[in-house]
Amino acid sequence: MGKRSANPTFRVHFDDGIKIEIRGVDSRDVPKAAKAQHDGIIRKIKVVKDDQTQSAAS
């Protein structure tokens, strides 16, 4: 198991097919941040990438 960075990027999938990316928030705050950008039913939230993972891959 690897450590996650403090600022991962989350991809939020809504029921109507809209997908948005949320950065720089705590994982508990992702639904609130997503609802502020798009009013809809959240279907799925995934971690897309970490700053730490990107640095290690370079």
ZILIN-V91026 format. One record per backbone hydrogen bond with DSSP energy under -0.5 kcal/mol. NH is the residue of the N-H (numbers start at 1). CO is the residue of the C=O. If there is no record, write none. Layout:
[[NH;CO] [NH;CO]]
//
This chain:
[[9;49] [10;22] [11;46] [12;10] [12;20] [13;11] [13;44] [14;18] [15;41] [17;14] [20;12] [22;10] [24;8] [29;26] [30;26] [30;27] [33;29] [34;30] [35;31] [36;32] [37;33] [37;34] [38;34] [40;38] [42;40] [43;13] [44;13] [46;11] [48;9] [48;46] [49;9] [54;50] [55;51] [56;52] [57;53] [58;54]]
//
